[in-house]
Amino acid sequence: MASKAVYSRDPMLKKRDDFEDILEERRNSSDLRYALRCYAPVVYKGLCPSKAGTLKSMVLQSDQLHYVIHQVCRETGRAVDDVQEEVSSILEEMAHRLQLSTVRFFAFTLSKVFKTLFRSICVNEEGIQRLQQAIQEHPVVLLPSHRSYMDFLLMSYLLYTYDLALPVIAAGMDFMGMKFVGEMLRMSGAFFIRRSFGGDKLYWAVFSEYVKTMLKNGFAPVEFFLEGTRSRTSKSLTPKLGLLNIVMDPFFKGEVFDVSLVPVSISYERILEESLYARELLGVPKPKESTSGLIKARKVLSEDYGSIHVYFGQPVSVRSLAEGRVNRCQFNLIPRHIPKKPSEDIHSFVNDSAYRLVRAQEENMVLKPWVLLASLLLQNQVSGQKRGIALDELTEQAVWLRDLSRQYGAFLHWPEHTPPSEVVSSSLSLHRGLVRISEGRVQLALGQTGGPAAPGEPRSAVTPEEELLSQAVIILSCASYRNQALHVFLRPALLASAIHTASSNKKQEVFNSFSFLRNMFSNEFILCPGATVQDFEEACYLLVKTGALQVTQQDVLVTERGHRTLVFLTSMLDPFLQGYQVVCRFLCEEATEALTEKQFIPAVRKFIIKHLLAGRLRYTEVLSSDLQKNSLAALLRLGAVRKIKGAEQGTLKVNTVMVNSLEDTLGGKLPTQKAVIARL
C-alpha cells in the first residue's frame, strides 16, 4: 500500500510492528475516487450490519429495560406509558444514525485536511490484520488513547481506509451542541452520552442496554476512551470503569463466548490543541464546542503538525483475562435481565484490566526526538541558565538520553541515517513556537509578552502576574511533550527520588521510600494496583542494567557513572514533588473551615502565583490545575483531607498534622516509617 518506513528496522524495536504511511497513497491518487470506492468490510460472523432503527427497537424490547421501567413506575408512581416515553426520548437523544454517505463525505474532507496538516500518518498494518481477524471472531471493543479532538475522526478514517467495519463511538454530549457538526458526527457513528448520570437508574439502563445490544449482536465494533476525557497534559489519565463494566457484562453472563479489547495508541508529533490545553490548565475557561469555533480554527490549516503514529495493539481476550480470576457462576443465580451492582471481586478485576489496557496504550506510544528535547530544555531552564544551552551541548545530551530511553524500552522514532544535529534542528524548527535559538544557544521562548501596540508606540505594560502566566503557557506546553515519555522513566525516577529522600542506602529503607512515593503519586501516573514490589524490582533492574546502581541483598548504591542518570531522573519528578508539597503547604496555611472542593483550585492557584512571584518556588509547572486536582485526590484517598458529609457541597476538612507530615516526607525531611505515615 505504501513504502516501508526506514526507522522500523531499528534493532531496539524488534518486538514492535513496522509502520506504513497511509498519506503517501492519498497524495498520489484521487480523493474523490477514494471516498466513493467500493466499501465492503468484513463483519462479525458474516452478519449483515443492522439499521439504526432495528437497533433501537431491539433495545426498547429488551427484558432488562422492561424490568427497570416497571421498577421506576413502582418507586415513583408514574404511569408505564409516561416512563416508556422518557425511555424513547433518551434513546432518541443518544442513538447513532450511521450512514455511509456521511462517512464518504468525511473520508473526502479529512483526506484534504490531513494532507495539509500532517507530513505522514503512519499505521502498523500487522495490527490492522490482527483487528480484521478479531472482528470476524468475537465482538470487538476499540480503546484508543485520547489526546486530541482529532482522535475519533482519525480512527474512523483509518478503518474506512483499510476496509474495516466502522466503529460506533461513545461521544460526550458537548459535541451535540455543535449544530451541524453534531449531527454529522451522529451520522458517522457517534452515539452521545451525558458526562454524568450518577443516580439516574433509567438513563443508565437505556445506555447500558444500547451498548450491550450493539456488542452482543456484533453490529459494529464499539469504540470509547478508557480515560473518559481528553488528557490535557499528554499523561495517561486514571481509567474510568463504567463503559468497561458494560462491555464485559455480556461475557460474565455467558451471552457471548468472548470479547476482544483492542488498545490503540495515537501519538501526535505536535498536538493541535497545544496552547489551548495549557491555557485550560491555568484556568482560562475551555471554549464551548461550536461550529463557528471550528471554522475559526481554520488558521490551524496553515501550520505544520509533523506526523502521527497509530499503533493497533494486540487484541486482549476478556475470557483469558478472567481465567482463574472471575467465578462466573455468581451470574447464574439471578435472571440475566435483573440489573445487579458488580461485586467487589468483579470491580477489582475490571479495575486491574483497565490499568493493564492503559499501560498497553502507553507502551506502544511512539516518542519523537522533541519529547526528549523538551525534557532536557525544561530541566535546563530550571537550573537557572538564563542564556539557554549551546546547540551542540543540547545535541550531545539528546543522544545520551536517546540511548538511555532505548535501554529502558522506549518506542522511539529517531531517524537513524540522519546526523543527530540535523534531527535536533528539525525538531526545534517544528516546535519553533516554544523555543528560541540565538547565537547558537537554545532556550524556551519565555520572552516578555506585552499587549499589541501600534507601530512606533511602546508596548502596553504587562503586570508581573500576566508575564508569569504567559511564560506558564510555554512551560506547560513543553511539559505536555515531556509527559509523553514519563511512562518510560517513571519507575526508575521513583527509585531515584526514593534514594534521594531515604535516610540511608539500606535496601529496605529505599523500598519504604519508593513505596511511599508510589502510593502518593498513584492518582498522578498509571501505576497498576498491587504491583509495588514488581515496579521496585523493574526499576532496580533497569538502573543496574544501565550501570547506574549496584544492588546487593542489603544496600542500594549509586555508581560513579550513575550520577548523571539519577540527576536526570530525580529532576523529572521534582515538579510533581514540589506541586504536592505546595498543595500541602496551602492546606496547612490558608485553608479555611468553609473551603469547598469548587473553591480549592482558584484559591490554591492564587497562593502559588504569590509564591512564584516571590521566588519561593522553582517550578512554574505547579500552576497546572491537573497537578493540583491530583494532589487533592491523593490527600483525600490517604485520609489527610476529608469531605464533610451534610455540609455545603464538597466542604473539605484538613487534618493538619497529617498533611504537614506528608509534606515533610515528600521533601525528604522525615523518614517514611514515622508513626503518622504508618496509617497510610
Solvent accessible surface area in square Angstrom, and as a share of the most:
residue,aa,sasa,rsa
1,M,106,0.47
2,A,21,0.17
3,S,66,0.43
4,K,118,0.50
5,A,19,0.15
6,V,81,0.46
7,Y,32,0.12
8,S,16,0.10
9,R,173,0.63
10,D,8,0.04
11,P,97,0.61
12,M,97,0.43
13,L,12,0.06
14,K,170,0.72
15,K,150,0.64
16,R,23,0.08
17,D,20,0.10
18,D,45,0.24
19,F,5,0.02
20,E,12,0.06
21,D,27,0.14
22,I,1,0.01
23,L,0,0.00
24,E,61,0.28
25,E,68,0.31
26,R,9,0.03
27,R,109,0.40
28,N,118,0.60
29,S,51,0.33
30,S,45,0.29
31,D,7,0.04
32,L,102,0.51
33,R,177,0.65
34,Y,13,0.05
35,A,2,0.02
36,L,112,0.56
37,R,62,0.23
38,C,111,0.67
39,Y,32,0.12
40,A,70,0.54
41,P,33,0.21
42,V,51,0.30
43,V,24,0.14
44,Y,23,0.09
45,K,140,0.59
46,G,65,0.63
47,L,75,0.37
48,C,110,0.66
49,P,86,0.54
50,S,35,0.23
51,K,156,0.66
52,A,25,0.19
53,G,48,0.46
54,T,67,0.39
55,L,4,0.02
56,K,35,0.15
57,S,45,0.29
58,M,70,0.31
59,V,0,0.00
60,L,61,0.31
61,Q,127,0.56
62,S,18,0.12
63,D,96,0.50
64,Q,18,0.08
65,L,0,0.00
66,H,68,0.30
67,Y,64,0.24
68,V,1,0.01
69,I,3,0.02
70,H,87,0.39
71,Q,41,0.18
72,V,13,0.08
73,C,16,0.09
74,R,173,0.63
75,E,111,0.50
76,T,81,0.47
77,G,70,0.67
78,R,83,0.30
79,A,66,0.51
80,V,55,0.31
81,D,108,0.56
82,D,68,0.35
83,V,0,0.00
84,Q,70,0.31
85,E,127,0.57
86,E,57,0.26
87,V,1,0.00
88,S,49,0.31
89,S,65,0.42
90,I,6,0.03
91,L,1,0.01
92,E,92,0.41
93,E,53,0.24
94,M,0,0.00
95,A,2,0.01
96,H,15,0.07
97,R,80,0.29
98,L,58,0.29
99,Q,83,0.37
100,L,70,0.35
101,S,76,0.49
102,T,10,0.06
103,V,9,0.05
104,R,47,0.17
105,F,102,0.42
106,F,32,0.14
107,A,3,0.03
108,F,68,0.28
109,T,48,0.28
110,L,14,0.07
111,S,0,0.00
112,K,99,0.42
113,V,38,0.22
114,F,0,0.00
115,K,44,0.19
116,T,78,0.45
117,L,4,0.02
118,F,5,0.02
119,R,123,0.45
120,S,19,0.12
121,I,0,0.00
122,C,5,0.03
123,V,0,0.00
124,N,0,0.00
125,E,36,0.16
126,E,82,0.37
127,G,1,0.01
128,I,8,0.04
129,Q,109,0.48
130,R,54,0.20
131,L,1,0.00
132,Q,59,0.26
133,Q,98,0.44
134,A,8,0.06
135,I,6,0.03
136,Q,69,0.31
137,E,81,0.37
138,H,42,0.19
139,P,4,0.02
140,V,6,0.03
141,V,0,0.00
142,L,0,0.00
143,L,0,0.00
144,P,0,0.00
145,S,0,0.00
146,H,15,0.07
147,R,13,0.05
148,S,0,0.00
149,Y,68,0.26
150,M,19,0.09
151,D,0,0.00
152,F,10,0.04
153,L,42,0.21
154,L,0,0.00
155,M,0,0.00
156,S,18,0.12
157,Y,6,0.02
158,L,0,0.00
159,L,0,0.00
160,Y,1,0.00
161,T,17,0.10
162,Y,30,0.12
163,D,44,0.23
164,L,0,0.00
165,A,7,0.06
166,L,10,0.05
167,P,0,0.00
168,V,1,0.01
169,I,4,0.02
170,A,9,0.07
171,A,5,0.04
172,G,7,0.07
173,M,39,0.18
174,D,44,0.23
175,F,20,0.08
176,M,64,0.29
177,G,58,0.56
178,M,11,0.05
179,K,177,0.75
180,F,125,0.52
181,V,20,0.12
182,G,0,0.00
183,E,66,0.29
184,M,20,0.09
185,L,8,0.04
186,R,8,0.03
187,M,48,0.21
188,S,13,0.09
189,G,0,0.00
190,A,1,0.01
191,F,0,0.00
192,F,0,0.00
193,I,26,0.13
194,R,81,0.29
195,R,143,0.52
196,S,92,0.60
197,F,35,0.14
198,G,81,0.77
199,G,82,0.79
200,D,51,0.26
201,K,83,0.35
202,L,7,0.03
203,Y,0,0.00
204,W,100,0.35
205,A,3,0.02
206,V,0,0.00
207,F,4,0.02
208,S,3,0.02
209,E,12,0.05
210,Y,0,0.00
211,V,0,0.00
212,K,13,0.05
213,T,7,0.04
214,M,1,0.00
215,L,1,0.01
216,K,57,0.24
217,N,40,0.21
218,G,8,0.07
219,F,36,0.15
220,A,16,0.13
221,P,3,0.02
222,V,0,0.00
223,E,0,0.00
224,F,3,0.01
225,F,22,0.09
226,L,2,0.01
227,E,1,0.00
228,G,31,0.30
229,T,49,0.29
230,R,11,0.04
231,S,1,0.01
232,R,42,0.15
233,T,10,0.06
234,S,6,0.04
235,K,12,0.05
236,S,10,0.06
237,L,33,0.16
238,T,58,0.34
239,P,9,0.06
240,K,120,0.51
241,L,30,0.15
242,G,31,0.30
243,L,25,0.13
244,L,0,0.00
245,N,27,0.14
246,I,5,0.03
247,V,0,0.00
248,M,0,0.00
249,D,23,0.12
250,P,0,0.00
251,F,4,0.02
252,F,6,0.02
253,K,30,0.13
254,G,42,0.40
255,E,57,0.26
256,V,15,0.09
257,F,134,0.56
258,D,9,0.05
259,V,0,0.00
260,S,8,0.05
261,L,0,0.00
262,V,1,0.00
263,P,4,0.03
264,V,0,0.00
265,S,1,0.01
266,I,1,0.00
267,S,10,0.06
268,Y,7,0.03
269,E,24,0.11
270,R,39,0.14
271,I,5,0.03
272,L,38,0.19
273,E,16,0.07
274,E,27,0.12
275,S,48,0.31
276,L,62,0.31
277,Y,8,0.03
278,A,2,0.02
279,R,106,0.39
280,E,30,0.13
281,L,14,0.07
282,L,11,0.06
283,G,37,0.36
284,V,79,0.45
285,P,116,0.73
286,K,74,0.31
287,P,76,0.48
288,K,180,0.76
289,E,22,0.10
290,S,43,0.28
291,T,33,0.19
292,S,61,0.40
293,G,34,0.33
294,L,95,0.47
295,I,93,0.47
296,K,156,0.66
297,A,45,0.35
298,R,157,0.57
299,K,162,0.69
300,V,34,0.19
301,L,63,0.31
302,S,103,0.66
303,E,75,0.33
304,D,52,0.27
305,Y,9,0.03
306,G,0,0.00
307,S,9,0.06
308,I,0,0.00
309,H,3,0.01
310,V,0,0.00
311,Y,11,0.04
312,F,0,0.00
313,G,2,0.02
314,Q,116,0.52
315,P,41,0.26
316,V,37,0.21
317,S,34,0.22
318,V,0,0.00
319,R,81,0.30
320,S,70,0.45
321,L,21,0.10
322,A,5,0.04
323,E,139,0.62
324,G,87,0.83
325,R,110,0.40
326,V,19,0.11
327,N,92,0.47
328,R,70,0.26
329,C,81,0.49
330,Q,36,0.16
331,F,27,0.11
332,N,119,0.61
333,L,149,0.74
334,I,64,0.33
335,P,70,0.44
336,R,125,0.45
337,H,64,0.28
338,I,46,0.23
339,P,52,0.33
340,K,105,0.44
341,K,176,0.75
342,P,60,0.37
343,S,37,0.24
344,E,137,0.61
345,D,66,0.34
346,I,3,0.02
347,H,81,0.36
348,S,43,0.28
349,F,3,0.01
350,V,0,0.00
351,N,36,0.19
352,D,37,0.19
353,S,2,0.01
354,A,0,0.00
355,Y,20,0.08
356,R,147,0.54
357,L,4,0.02
358,V,0,0.00
359,R,40,0.15
360,A,30,0.23
361,Q,2,0.01
362,E,15,0.07
363,E,69,0.31
364,N,25,0.13
365,M,19,0.08
366,V,4,0.02
367,L,1,0.00
368,K,10,0.04
369,P,8,0.05
370,W,2,0.01
371,V,3,0.02
372,L,0,0.00
373,L,0,0.00
374,A,0,0.00
375,S,1,0.01
376,L,13,0.06
377,L,2,0.01
378,L,9,0.04
379,Q,39,0.17
380,N,17,0.09
381,Q,59,0.26
382,V,32,0.18
383,S,70,0.45
384,G,44,0.42
385,Q,86,0.38
386,K,174,0.74
387,R,150,0.55
388,G,1,0.01
389,I,2,0.01
390,A,25,0.19
391,L,52,0.26
392,D,110,0.57
393,E,78,0.35
394,L,0,0.00
395,T,17,0.10
396,E,89,0.40
397,Q,40,0.18
398,A,0,0.00
399,V,38,0.22
400,W,54,0.19
401,L,0,0.00
402,R,41,0.15
403,D,60,0.31
404,L,10,0.05
405,S,0,0.00
406,R,24,0.09
407,Q,73,0.33
408,Y,18,0.07
409,G,32,0.31
410,A,3,0.02
411,F,6,0.02
412,L,2,0.01
413,H,28,0.13
414,W,5,0.02
415,P,46,0.29
416,E,71,0.32
417,H,155,0.69
418,T,45,0.26
419,P,69,0.43
420,P,48,0.30
421,S,64,0.41
422,E,98,0.44
423,V,7,0.04
424,V,1,0.00
425,S,51,0.33
426,S,63,0.41
427,S,7,0.05
428,L,2,0.01
429,S,55,0.36
430,L,9,0.04
431,H,4,0.02
432,R,167,0.61
433,G,59,0.57
434,L,8,0.04
435,V,10,0.06
436,R,103,0.38
437,I,87,0.44
438,S,72,0.47
439,E,160,0.72
440,G,42,0.40
441,R,57,0.21
442,V,0,0.00
443,Q,50,0.22
444,L,4,0.02
445,A,25,0.20
446,L,31,0.15
447,G,30,0.28
448,Q,123,0.55
449,T,63,0.37
450,G,23,0.22
451,G,24,0.23
452,P,140,0.88
453,A,45,0.35
454,A,51,0.40
455,P,135,0.85
456,G,91,0.87
457,E,108,0.49
458,P,118,0.74
459,R,141,0.52
460,S,59,0.38
461,A,104,0.80
462,V,41,0.23
463,T,72,0.42
464,P,92,0.58
465,E,79,0.35
466,E,96,0.43
467,E,39,0.18
468,L,20,0.10
469,L,49,0.24
470,S,32,0.21
471,Q,43,0.19
472,A,0,0.00
473,V,18,0.10
474,I,27,0.14
475,I,7,0.03
476,L,9,0.05
477,S,2,0.02
478,C,0,0.00
479,A,4,0.03
480,S,12,0.08
481,Y,1,0.00
482,R,7,0.03
483,N,11,0.06
484,Q,28,0.13
485,A,0,0.00
486,L,7,0.03
487,H,29,0.13
488,V,13,0.08
489,F,0,0.00
490,L,4,0.02
491,R,7,0.03
492,P,1,0.01
493,A,1,0.00
494,L,0,0.00
495,L,0,0.00
496,A,1,0.01
497,S,1,0.01
498,A,0,0.00
499,I,30,0.15
500,H,145,0.65
501,T,25,0.15
502,A,19,0.15
503,S,82,0.53
504,S,46,0.30
505,N,68,0.35
506,K,102,0.43
507,K,60,0.26
508,Q,117,0.52
509,E,45,0.20
510,V,1,0.00
511,F,45,0.19
512,N,35,0.18
513,S,4,0.03
514,F,0,0.00
515,S,36,0.23
516,F,16,0.07
517,L,2,0.01
518,R,13,0.05
519,N,50,0.26
520,M,1,0.00
521,F,0,0.00
522,S,28,0.18
523,N,40,0.21
524,E,4,0.02
525,F,10,0.04
526,I,5,0.02
527,L,5,0.02
528,C,30,0.18
529,P,61,0.38
530,G,84,0.81
531,A,13,0.10
532,T,32,0.19
533,V,88,0.51
534,Q,127,0.57
535,D,9,0.05
536,F,11,0.05
537,E,106,0.48
538,E,71,0.32
539,A,0,0.00
540,C,13,0.08
541,Y,136,0.52
542,L,16,0.08
543,L,0,0.00
544,V,66,0.38
545,K,98,0.41
546,T,13,0.08
547,G,18,0.17
548,A,2,0.01
549,L,3,0.02
550,Q,108,0.48
551,V,45,0.26
552,T,69,0.40
553,Q,155,0.69
554,Q,117,0.52
555,D,33,0.17
556,V,1,0.01
557,L,66,0.33
558,V,63,0.36
559,T,32,0.19
560,E,166,0.74
561,R,177,0.65
562,G,0,0.00
563,H,120,0.54
564,R,100,0.37
565,T,10,0.06
566,L,16,0.08
567,V,75,0.43
568,F,8,0.04
569,L,0,0.00
570,T,20,0.12
571,S,25,0.16
572,M,2,0.01
573,L,0,0.00
574,D,40,0.21
575,P,4,0.03
576,F,8,0.03
577,L,17,0.08
578,Q,33,0.15
579,G,1,0.01
580,Y,0,0.00
581,Q,43,0.19
582,V,7,0.04
583,V,1,0.00
584,C,1,0.00
585,R,69,0.25
586,F,5,0.02
587,L,4,0.02
588,C,30,0.18
589,E,98,0.44
590,E,78,0.35
591,A,30,0.23
592,T,91,0.53
593,E,146,0.65
594,A,67,0.52
595,L,11,0.06
596,T,5,0.03
597,E,69,0.31
598,K,184,0.78
599,Q,90,0.40
600,F,1,0.01
601,I,24,0.12
602,P,74,0.47
603,A,34,0.26
604,V,0,0.00
605,R,39,0.14
606,K,157,0.67
607,F,6,0.03
608,I,0,0.00
609,I,15,0.07
610,K,101,0.43
611,H,25,0.11
612,L,21,0.10
613,L,84,0.42
614,A,56,0.43
615,G,62,0.60
616,R,145,0.53
617,L,28,0.14
618,R,145,0.53
619,Y,17,0.07
620,T,19,0.11
621,E,14,0.06
622,V,1,0.00
623,L,0,0.00
624,S,8,0.05
625,S,9,0.06
626,D,26,0.13
627,L,8,0.04
628,Q,1,0.01
629,K,120,0.51
630,N,25,0.13
631,S,1,0.00
632,L,8,0.04
633,A,35,0.27
634,A,0,0.00
635,L,1,0.00
636,L,45,0.22
637,R,104,0.38
638,L,22,0.11
639,G,33,0.32
640,A,1,0.00
641,V,1,0.01
642,R,140,0.51
643,K,98,0.42
644,I,61,0.31
645,K,194,0.82
646,G,88,0.85
647,A,45,0.35
648,E,126,0.57
649,Q,168,0.75
650,G,17,0.16
651,T,9,0.05
652,L,4,0.02
653,K,86,0.36
654,V,26,0.15
655,N,58,0.30
656,T,65,0.38
657,V,105,0.60
658,M,8,0.03
659,V,0,0.00
660,N,55,0.28
661,S,12,0.08
662,L,0,0.00
663,E,18,0.08
664,D,43,0.22
665,T,5,0.03
666,L,3,0.02
667,G,34,0.33
668,G,32,0.31
669,K,149,0.63
670,L,41,0.20
671,P,56,0.36
672,T,19,0.11
673,Q,97,0.43
674,K,95,0.40
675,A,81,0.63
676,V,38,0.22
677,I,12,0.06
678,A,80,0.62
679,R,160,0.58
680,L,58,0.29
